[in-house]
Amino acid sequence: REALDAFQLLCETEGIIPALESSHAVAGAIKMASEMSAEEHLLINVSGRGDKDVEEVKRLLNKK
């Protein structure tokens, strides 16, 4: 569920459609960032094409 939430958040806030694999990294980054100071930096790699996952994400989000 965290990866789906991260997928949706990145789409809505940045206009970036991440691959589901990258969405796991985004979810992890959100967790890590909440525990970091303002002086610390966090870098993630968003690779892949999320456009191929849109229908699957839509299906999974409609299940809830």
C-alpha positions as a Python dict, from the first residue, in 0.01 Angstrom:
ca = {
    (1, 'R'): (0, 0, 0),
    (2, 'E'): (288, 241, 75),
    (3, 'A'): (420, 211, -281),
    (4, 'L'): (75, 286, -424),
    (5, 'D'): (42, 591, -200),
    (6, 'A'): (388, 709, -307),
    (7, 'F'): (299, 651, -674),
    (8, 'Q'): (-13, 862, -634),
    (9, 'L'): (165, 1135, -436),
    (10, 'L'): (444, 1175, -692),
    (11, 'C'): (193, 1187, -978),
    (12, 'E'): (-21, 1448, -806),
    (13, 'T'): (253, 1673, -666),
    (14, 'E'): (527, 1652, -930),
    (15, 'G'): (357, 1521, -1243),
    (16, 'I'): (601, 1229, -1249),
    (17, 'I'): (464, 881, -1315),
    (18, 'P'): (711, 646, -1146),
    (19, 'A'): (741, 275, -1218),
    (20, 'L'): (598, 67, -934),
    (21, 'E'): (951, -48, -848),
    (22, 'S'): (1059, 314, -805),
    (23, 'S'): (748, 385, -600),
    (24, 'H'): (893, 163, -328),
    (25, 'A'): (1200, 390, -319),
    (26, 'V'): (976, 698, -298),
    (27, 'A'): (785, 542, -7),
    (28, 'G'): (1113, 465, 171),
    (29, 'A'): (1237, 818, 109),
    (30, 'I'): (921, 965, 260),
    (31, 'K'): (980, 760, 575),
    (32, 'M'): (1348, 852, 593),
    (33, 'A'): (1285, 1222, 528),
    (34, 'S'): (1048, 1242, 823),
    (35, 'E'): (1338, 1140, 1050),
    (36, 'M'): (1601, 1370, 896),
    (37, 'S'): (1708, 1719, 990),
    (38, 'A'): (1659, 2011, 753),
    (39, 'E'): (2035, 2015, 688),
    (40, 'E'): (2045, 1657, 559),
    (41, 'H'): (1990, 1561, 197),
    (42, 'L'): (1822, 1256, 48),
    (43, 'L'): (1859, 1135, -308),
    (44, 'I'): (1664, 859, -481),
    (45, 'N'): (1673, 728, -836),
    (46, 'V'): (1335, 710, -1008),
    (47, 'S'): (1394, 479, -1302),
    (48, 'G'): (1163, 296, -1535),
    (49, 'R'): (840, 401, -1698),
    (50, 'G'): (532, 431, -1483),
    (51, 'D'): (296, 474, -1775),
    (52, 'K'): (297, 95, -1818),
    (53, 'D'): (177, 56, -1457),
    (54, 'V'): (-110, 306, -1460),
    (55, 'E'): (-383, 50, -1530),
    (56, 'E'): (-252, -186, -1260),
    (57, 'V'): (-235, 96, -1006),
    (58, 'K'): (-586, 203, -1100),
    (59, 'R'): (-709, -154, -1049),
    (60, 'L'): (-535, -186, -713),
    (61, 'L'): (-660, 151, -586),
    (62, 'N'): (-1017, 63, -681),
    (63, 'K'): (-995, -251, -463),
    (64, 'K'): (-971, -53, -139),
}
